Amino acid sequence: MTTTQPRHLLARTEFEPDSKAVVFGSTSFSWSQLESRARQLANGLIARGAGDGARWAILARNRAEWAEFSIGNARAGARYVPLNWHLTVPEIVDLLIDSESQFLVCDPDCEAAGREAVASLPGPIPILVLGEEYEAWLANQSDDPPADRPMGAPLQYTGGTTGQSKGVTRSDFAGNVEFFAKRWGGWGQLARMPEDGVMLLTTPLYHALGSAGLGAGLARGHQLVIASRFDPVGTLELIQDHQVTSTPMVPTQFIRLLKLSESERAKYDVSSLKWVLHTAAPCPAWAKREMIDWFGPVIIELYGSSEGTGPVIATSEEWLERPGTVGRAQGTLELSIVDDEGKDLPSGEIGTIYAKRSDGAPTYHGAPDKTAEGRLPDGRFTVGDVGWMDGDGFLFLADRRVDLILLGGSNVYPAEIEGVMSAHPSIADVAVFGIPDPDMGQSIKAVIEAVPGTTPDIADILTFVRGQLAGFKIPKSIDVVDQLPREASGKLKKRKLRDPYWT
């Protein structure tokens, strides 16, 4: 006998159906409207063949509809693929092909790129544009709860050491549809999120941080205030006007807020804040201290990854007692520090950070070799980060992956940029790495070796790269050297180039 899903997945809908659940500018949805739209979306996905484990992609800036995407996808048992709208068309095409997405939803700002990408696929897929077209399609879908099925989840893409993005599949999303609120609510509890309140979302909702904040906010009954983009003054205005209690941020946002004058900061009341979670990149110590002084001891640091190496949590008090820590493992997560031979290291010694989850290790979509690469025989896995733990289990990072560049909360993978640059006719060899940047955390540096007999034109190289990479991946500076430091085996000793900038 086939059973149907519950009409409501969120507890807040049961006792406050008409209160506001989502606010985005002049657009707002009540809890009952949000649940209804999510049921309609789920039925539409199933009818299009994008339910029950099938993939569909989203290319859209922050909008109110992201809330129904999360719930409707869970109801459909689907895997939605959030795409970074900064990507170039070839990059979007690669992810659509790799994920085997059945169709694409995009907003009007991204429609041109979305249509070009879909037209470039071996087999074009349907495209649905948010706004009138999407609303008309949604209105034609049933509002009835679908038949019960396993809960859907995001297929979150992350880059690897080769620079090729891979989708992550995690078993902690396993369960039926009713598990949605428990799963995200549990994450919020581990991250010390208040039980209720108003959550402001300014980070991109295609990113794992935005997705987690949205899911946990819905599950715990927070009203969601969604901003289309981050603006320092605008953010302070939203905090004051909506009496925001919770918000996830990245360190670059902290720095931009701190760049405001004292008089400008003093205009806004931020005393409503109870929880400000930061992650995605290392936070400069000065910025963290000043944010704690300004917002109060409500700053929570989270270390983790799309693969599930977290949550590792540090409260303001813990960080002030142990400056530099990213916290301790939460729940059933276990961390260990391992040397290059796979042996556990004692407290205080630097090595590769490994995690073990009670629900099992993650897998990379369509990449069994990459999945096996980061695992130990006992089920522990790593994303390549390096660090150490003290005697009380507090984790400290020495390096967030050897080559990974953390640019204002976004991960940039040098191998991808190197692959594009090496195709330029005047470049014989290239190395790309991150160097310190006071605003963005890191900036992208490229060092090239010229083809004998040529004189590289830096402007021409940058023009060449811009046609193939998203703007945030373009090197900020390029140096030319006689020869890059490679071993006889061909391995590039990139630290010889990078370390002087970090000393």
Buried (B, 14 or more C-beta within 10 A) or exposed (E): EEEEBEBBBBBBBEEBBEEBBBBBEEEBBBBBBBBBBBBBBBBBBBEBEBBBEBBBBBBBBBBBBBBBBBBBBBBBBBBBBBBBBBBBBBBBBBBBBBBBBBBBBBBBBBBEBBBBBBEBBEEEBEBBBBEEEBEEBBEEBEEEBBBBBBBBBBBBBBBBBEBBBBBBBBBBBEBBBBBBBEBBBBBBBBBBBBEBBBBBBBBBBBBBBBBBBBBBBBBBBBBBBBBBEBBBBEBBEBBBEBBBBBBBBBBBBBBBBBEBEEEEBEEBEBEBBBBBBBBBBBBBEEBBBBBBEBBBEBBBBBBBBBBBBBBBBBBBEBBBEBEEBBBBBBBEBEBBBBEEEEEEBEEEEBBBBBBBBEEBBBBBBEBEEBBEBBBBEEEBBBBBBBBBBEEEEBBBBEBBBBBBBBBBBBBBBBBBBBBBBEEBEBBBBBBBBBBEBEEBBBBBBBBBBBBEEEEBEBEEBBEBBBEBBBEBBBBEEBEBEEEBBBEEEEEBEBBEBBEEEEE
